[in-house]
Amino acid sequence: MNALLQGHTASNLRPAAPVGALLQVDKVSLEYCTPQRVVRATHEVSFEVDPADRFVLLGPSGCGKSTLLKAVAGFIAPRAGEIRLDGERVSRPGPDRIVVFQEFDQLPPWKTVKQNVMFPLLASRTLSGGMKARVAIARALAMQPKILLMDEPFAALDALTRRRMQEELLALWEEVRFTLLFVTHSIEEALVVGNRILLLSPHPGRVRAEVNSHQFDLHSLGGIAFQQAAQRIHGLLFDEPPERVPLDLRFQDIRLSC
Ligand SMILES: Nc1ncnc2c1ncn2[C@@H]1O[C@H](COP(=O)(O)OP(=O)(O)OP(=O)(O)O)[C@@H](O)[C@H]1O
């Protein structure tokens, strides 16, 4: 992957000074209008992503993680609230935000329709799931986006390949220090990949808490501190009302909301 990224250094991918929040999501409510009813996917969700953050959206299925990512990408307009990237209101998709989905066989826009039809057939014979993931990440970073958006990118991979891809993503981040917004419903993956984790309540997604998790990485897996953190996050997500959550969570800092 590194060969594909030659020439892209930390300095030319990192947003320019002054350093402040790169992405601001301000009281964002997102809805889908179906013929039967209006589905509220998120309710007044707010968070900020700083340059070079590995910011994770974590929550149970249906809490609106993917919808939030699509809104940041500019595919869905907020019903209420505002999303700003580098101070500019997000109103449409743009090359400053590249999305990597779980399905890596996305259509490369520079290929003809015929080539696009053939591409997955040829690629699936020659590329493993892990290789497809590497290509997708390298292709996304080669566009030099201000923020890389990843929606459960490794969820379909087998456990070993998934671990390997997390490792490679983190190694790449060490080298390039890109800004990452990463969606997962795996607490373990959130702790490994993220330096900050936003916990969302079940449908419709509201901010439950934000934790600073930069002290954990792949080497922490299986350790007592890692397991305790995972249990506490599970409690925050599913078990306890926020006002009953003890504050001695031993995270670097934690912000709770109702
Ligand atoms: N196109 C759509 N039309 C109507 N409702 C939708 C649509 N897409 C998602 N939803 C609903 O919006 C809510 C949030 O969905 P979303 O896919 O964002 O959740 P998620 O947290 O990413 O879930 P998962 O982890 O299962 O992918 C869910 O209730 C879902 O059923």
The ligand as an ORCA input file, in Angstrom:
! r2SCAN-3c Opt
* xyz 0 1
  N     -33.144      4.257      2.952
  C     -33.773      4.201      4.117
  N     -35.105      4.400      4.208
  C     -35.738      4.379      5.385
  N     -35.138      4.141      6.572
  C     -33.805      3.927      6.535
  C     -33.057      3.941      5.330
  N     -31.744      3.695      5.629
  C     -31.693      3.523      6.963
  N     -32.919      3.659      7.495
  C     -33.271      3.585      8.932
  O     -32.539      4.598      9.611
  C     -32.067      4.125     10.864
  C     -30.551      4.264     10.903
  O     -29.981      3.401      9.917
  P     -28.402      3.273      9.726
  O     -28.175      2.319      8.607
  O     -27.808      4.622      9.613
  O     -27.959      2.627     11.109
  P     -26.566      1.963     11.495
  O     -26.274      2.368     12.895
  O     -25.537      2.279     10.462
  O     -26.933      0.417     11.448
  P     -26.031     -0.858     11.014
  O     -24.936     -1.001     12.048
  O     -27.000     -1.995     11.050
  O     -25.501     -0.573      9.633
  C     -32.551      2.676     10.969
  O     -33.745      2.675     11.708
  C     -32.823      2.264      9.536
  O     -33.832      1.295      9.466
*
